[in-house]
Structures are given as C-alpha cells and as structure tokens.
C-alpha cells in the first residue's frame, strides 16, 4: 500500500462499461472449463432452478385462493428467485444465463463452435438436473402436502404451459430470458454476496409474476406433472385439472422447443448483443 487515495479497494458497484468487460471475461473463462466440470455444474444449475420452481409451486398453492392474483404471483416469483440465487452465488452453469457468452463471441474472444458446444452441454446437464429433481419430488410425494394443494398447483401450472401455442410460447420465452440475463448482468456490478442477491431477485420475480416462460424451469414443471400423473393417477384424476394436453410430445415440441428458441433470442440478442454493441465493439 502506498498511501495514495487510489490504493484502497473500491466498495462502489461496477459501472456498465466495467460490467461489460467482466461479462466478456466470464464468457471466455466458461468456454475454457473442462467439459466434465461444465456438465456437472450444469446438472447443479438444473437442480437449483427446479428447487426454485418447487418453492414457487408450494407458495402458489398457499396463496392462490386467499390472495389477489398479482400479489400471489409476486409471492411465487420471490420464491422462484431461490433458483437463480443458488446459480449465481453457489456457482453453476445455466443455459439461459450462458446466452451472455455471446458478448465474448461477438468480440471474437470465443469461437462459434465453442459457443454452441457450451450451450449444448449445459442444456443437456440442466435437463438432467431438472428431471432428476422432478423424479425425486414425485418419489417424496411432496405434491400431497397441504391436503394436495401443492400437487394441484403443480398440475395446473403444467397444464397451462402445455396449452400455449408455439408463437405465444416463443414470445413469452423472449421476454423471460431478457429479464433473466438482465438479472445476471446486474449481478456483474456486485461487490458483495448481498449485492448479487439483491440484483437477481427483482428481475426474476418480475418474469414469474408476469407469466413468462423459462426453458430450464419448464424442464421441471412439465415433467414433474407428467410423472405425478403416471405414478399417482388417482391423485391426478381427483385434482380436477384437465390434463388431456399434458404429454411428453406437448412438453418437448409445443413448449420446450419454442421457449428455448425465445430464450436464446431474448438473452443473446436483446441483452448480450445490445451491451456488446454499446460498450465493447471496436471503434466505438
């Protein structure tokens, strides 16, 4: 330490130009992580998001009848924030968040093949983590809690998602990952763990409250309901929820595919490319 005013570490949050450089550096480092480690961290992220979805479903089951719609959705969104907090603070690889690697790709720091390989590995790992958590939740019969209210909320949520048409699911996916990537972008400004949590919660709460569609969350929501119906058909029949449209095909092609495409557009184009253009492009 030389005693000058600039020698002590700053406690101020990073400003957007510094955040952009940090995002580019993080994207470059993510590509360099060994594939086995990336896949393992992706499994963790899928499980973390699934735990947030489980928490959200449980809260929604307790508020949907007693609370006004908006307040109930905000409560569910606050609960869902657990998932991204675990990803951001605990360390994990989330497909939707990794759309921000496009900032490093646009600047030539990451190759197209490396980018797509990372997305494919992380997407597969997220699916394994989310599906494994769904299986565990059905095995634990957590859906029976609250006199079955949790299970009815889970079935109702999944049925609504399976009923979206392709275009609507795509648009809701665009809006969702715009907010998710903005949450992660804001976390790049943080100096402390509290900063990171505080930055993540509002955008995540907003996308859940608004009813937007997140591909990794849906890797839990829909399979969990399908598995519940498979392993406890009596509960599903007694729930009163119309489950005729809830099939593996509807999950994969009517929901997961368009939502994933929308997530890529929202995160990569509306967040990553925009901030790269403003702060990182050559000759700016």
C-alpha positions in Angstrom: 0.0 0.0 0.0 1.5 3.4 -1.0 -1.0 5.5 1.0 -2.5 7.2 -2.1 -6.3 7.6 -2.4 -6.4 5.1 -5.2 -4.6 2.3 -3.3 -7.6 1.0 -1.3 -10.1 -1.3 -2.9 -13.3 0.3 -4.1 -16.6 -0.6 -2.4 -18.7 1.0 -5.1 -20.5 -1.2 -7.5 -19.1 -1.6 -11.0 -20.5 0.6 -13.7 -21.9 -0.7 -17.0 -18.6 -0.4 -19.1 -16.8 -2.4 -16.4 -19.7 -4.9 -16.2 -19.3 -5.4 -20.0 -15.6 -6.2 -19.7 -16.4 -8.6 -16.8 -19.1 -10.3 -18.8 -16.7 -10.8 -21.7 -14.0 -12.2 -19.4 -16.5 -14.5 -17.7 -17.8 -15.8 -21.1 -14.3 -16.5 -22.2 -13.5 -18.4 -19.0 -16.6 -20.5 -19.2 -15.5 -21.9 -22.6 -12.2 -23.0 -21.1 -13.7 -25.1 -18.3 -13.3 -28.8 -18.8 -16.4 -30.5 -20.3 -16.9 -32.8 -17.4 -16.9 -29.9 -15.0 -19.2 -27.9 -17.2 -21.7 -30.8 -17.4 -21.6 -31.3 -13.6 -22.1 -27.7 -12.9 -25.0 -27.7 -15.5 -26.7 -30.6 -13.6 -26.4 -28.5 -10.4 -28.0 -25.5 -12.2 -30.9 -27.6 -13.4 -31.5 -28.9 -9.9 -31.2 -25.4 -8.4 -33.8 -24.0 -10.8 -36.0 -27.0 -10.1 -35.8 -26.3 -6.4 -36.8 -22.7 -7.0 -39.7 -24.0 -9.1 -40.7 -26.3 -6.3 -40.6 -23.5 -3.8 -42.6 -21.3 -6.1 -45.3 -24.0 -6.6 -45.5 -24.5 -2.9 -46.0 -20.8 -2.2 -48.5 -20.5 -5.1 -50.5 -23.4 -3.6 -50.9 -21.5 -0.3 -51.7 -18.1 -1.8 -53.8 -18.7 -5.0 -57.1 -18.8 -3.2 -56.6 -16.3 -0.5 -54.6 -13.6 -2.2 -55.3 -11.2 -5.2 -53.8 -12.6 -8.4 -51.0 -10.0 -8.6 -49.8 -10.5 -5.0 -49.9 -14.3 -5.3 -47.8 -14.1 -8.5 -45.3 -11.8 -6.8 -45.0 -14.2 -3.9 -44.4 -17.1 -6.3 -41.8 -15.0 -8.1 -39.9 -14.2 -4.9 -39.8 -17.8 -4.0 -38.6 -18.8 -7.5 -35.7 -16.4 -7.1 -34.1 -19.0 -4.9 -33.1 -20.9 -8.1 -31.1 -18.2 -9.7 -29.6 -17.1 -6.4 -28.2 -20.6 -6.0 -26.8 -20.5 -9.5 -25.2 -17.1 -9.2 -23.9 -17.3 -5.7 -23.3 -21.1 -5.4 -21.7 -21.4 -8.8 -23.4 -23.4 -11.6 -23.8 -23.4 -15.4 -27.3 -22.3 -16.6 -28.2 -22.4 -20.3 -30.3 -19.2 -20.2 -27.6 -17.3 -18.4 -24.9 -18.6 -20.7 -26.6 -16.8 -23.5 -24.5 -13.9 -22.3 -21.4 -15.7 -23.6 -22.5 -14.1 -26.9 -20.8 -10.9 -25.6 -17.4 -12.7 -25.8 -18.4 -14.3 -29.1 -19.3 -11.0 -30.7 -15.9 -9.6 -29.8 -14.1 -12.6 -31.3 -12.9 -14.0 -28.0 -15.0 -17.1 -28.4 -15.5 -19.3 -31.5 -18.9 -20.2 -32.8 -18.2 -23.9 -32.3 -17.1 -23.4 -28.7 -20.2 -21.3 -28.0 -22.6 -23.9 -29.4 -20.7 -26.7 -27.7 -21.1 -25.0 -24.3 -24.8 -24.4 -24.9 -25.4 -28.0 -25.9 -23.5 -29.4 -22.9 -25.1 -27.0 -20.4 -28.6 -27.5 -21.9 -28.2 -31.3 -21.5 -26.9 -31.0 -18.0 -29.7 -28.6 -17.0 -32.2 -31.2 -18.3 -30.6 -34.0 -16.3 -30.7 -31.9 -13.1 -34.2 -30.7 -13.5 -35.6 -34.1 -14.5 -33.8 -35.8 -11.6 -35.2 -33.3 -9.2 -38.7 -33.9 -10.6 -38.3 -37.6 -10.1 -37.2 -37.1 -6.5 -40.1 -34.7 -5.8 -42.6 -37.3 -7.0 -40.9 -40.0 -5.1 -41.0 -37.8 -1.9 -44.8 -37.2 -2.5 -44.3 -33.5 -1.7 -47.2 -32.8 -4.0 -49.5 -34.3 -1.4 -48.7 -31.6 1.2 -51.3 -29.0 2.0 -54.1 -31.6 1.6 -52.9 -32.0 -2.0 -52.9 -28.2 -2.8 -49.2 -28.4 -3.9 -49.9 -31.1 -6.4 -53.0 -29.4 -7.8 -50.9 -26.2 -8.2 -48.2 -28.2 -10.0 -50.7 -29.9 -12.3 -52.5 -26.7 -13.1 -49.2 -24.9 -13.9 -48.0 -27.6 -16.2 -51.4 -27.9 -18.0 -51.4 -24.2 -18.7 -47.9 -24.3 -20.1 -48.7 -27.3 -22.3 -51.7 -25.4 -23.7 -49.7 -22.5 -25.1 -49.4 -22.2 -28.9 -46.0 -22.2 -30.5 -45.9 -18.4 -31.2 -47.1 -17.4 -27.7 -44.6 -19.8 -26.0 -41.8 -18.3 -28.2 -42.7 -14.7 -27.3 -43.0 -15.5 -23.6 -39.6 -17.1 -23.8 -38.1 -14.0 -25.4 -39.4 -11.8 -22.6 -38.4 -14.2 -19.9 -34.7 -14.6 -20.8 -34.4 -10.8 -21.4 -35.2 -10.5 -17.7 -33.1 -13.5 -16.6 -30.0 -12.2 -18.5 -30.6 -8.7 -17.1 -30.6 -10.2 -13.6 -27.2 -11.9 -14.3 -26.0 -8.7 -16.0 -26.9 -6.7 -12.9 -25.1 -9.2 -10.7 -21.8 -8.4 -12.5 -21.9 -5.0 -10.9 -21.8 -6.5 -7.4 -19.0 -6.3 -4.9 -20.6 -8.5 -2.2 -22.9 -11.5 -1.9 -25.7 -9.3 -0.7 -25.3 -7.2 -3.8 -25.6 -10.2 -6.0 -28.7 -11.5 -4.3 -30.3 -8.1 -4.3 -29.6 -7.6 -8.0 -31.1 -11.0 -9.0 -34.4 -11.0 -7.1 -36.4 -8.2 -8.8 -36.0 -9.3 -12.5 -36.7 -12.9 -11.6 -39.7 -12.0 -9.5 -41.0 -9.9 -12.4 -40.7 -12.7 -15.1 -42.5 -15.2 -12.9 -45.2 -12.7 -11.8 -45.8 -11.8 -15.5 -46.1 -15.4 -16.5 -43.1 -15.6 -18.9 -41.6 -18.9 -19.9 -38.1 -20.2 -18.8 -36.9 -23.3 -20.6 -34.9 -24.8 -17.7 -37.7 -24.2 -15.2 -40.1 -25.9 -17.7 -37.7 -28.9 -17.7 -39.0 -29.3 -14.1 -42.6 -28.0 -14.2 -43.9 -30.2 -17.0 -42.1 -33.5 -16.4 -42.9 -33.3 -12.7 -46.6 -33.1 -13.6 -46.4 -35.8 -16.2 -44.6 -38.1 -13.7 -47.1 -37.3 -11.0 -49.9 -38.3 -13.3 -48.0 -41.5 -14.2 -47.2 -42.6 -10.7 -50.3 -41.4 -8.9 -53.1 -41.4 -11.5 -55.8 -41.4 -8.7 -54.4 -38.1 -7.3 -54.3 -36.6 -10.9 -57.8 -37.7 -11.6 -59.1 -36.2 -8.4 -57.4 -32.9 -8.9 -60.0 -31.7 -11.3 -57.3 -30.3 -13.7 -57.8 -31.1 -17.4 -54.6 -33.0 -18.3 -55.5 -34.2 -21.7 -53.0 -31.9 -23.4 -50.2 -32.7 -21.0 -48.0 -35.2 -22.8 -44.3 -35.7 -23.4 -44.8 -34.6 -27.0 -46.6 -31.4 -26.0 -43.8 -30.7 -23.5 -41.0 -31.1 -26.0 -42.4 -29.6 -29.1 -45.2 -27.2 -28.1 -43.4 -25.8 -25.1 -39.7 -26.6 -24.6 -38.7 -26.0 -28.2 -40.3 -22.6 -28.8 -39.5 -21.4 -25.3 -35.8 -22.4 -25.8 -35.7 -20.5 -29.1 -37.3 -17.5 -27.5 -34.9 -17.6 -24.5 -32.0 -17.6 -27.0 -33.3 -14.5 -28.8 -34.1 -12.7 -25.5 -30.8 -13.4 -23.8 -28.4 -13.3 -26.8 -29.9 -10.6 -28.9 -31.8 -8.3 -26.6 -29.2 -8.3 -23.8 -25.8 -9.6 -24.9 -25.6 -8.1 -28.4 -27.0 -4.8 -27.2 -24.5 -4.4 -24.4 -21.6 -5.6 -26.6 -22.6 -3.0 -29.2 -22.7 -0.2 -26.7 -19.6 -1.0 -24.7 -17.3 -3.5 -26.4 -17.5 -3.1 -30.2 -14.3 -1.9 -31.9 -14.2 1.7 -33.0 -17.0 2.8 -30.6 
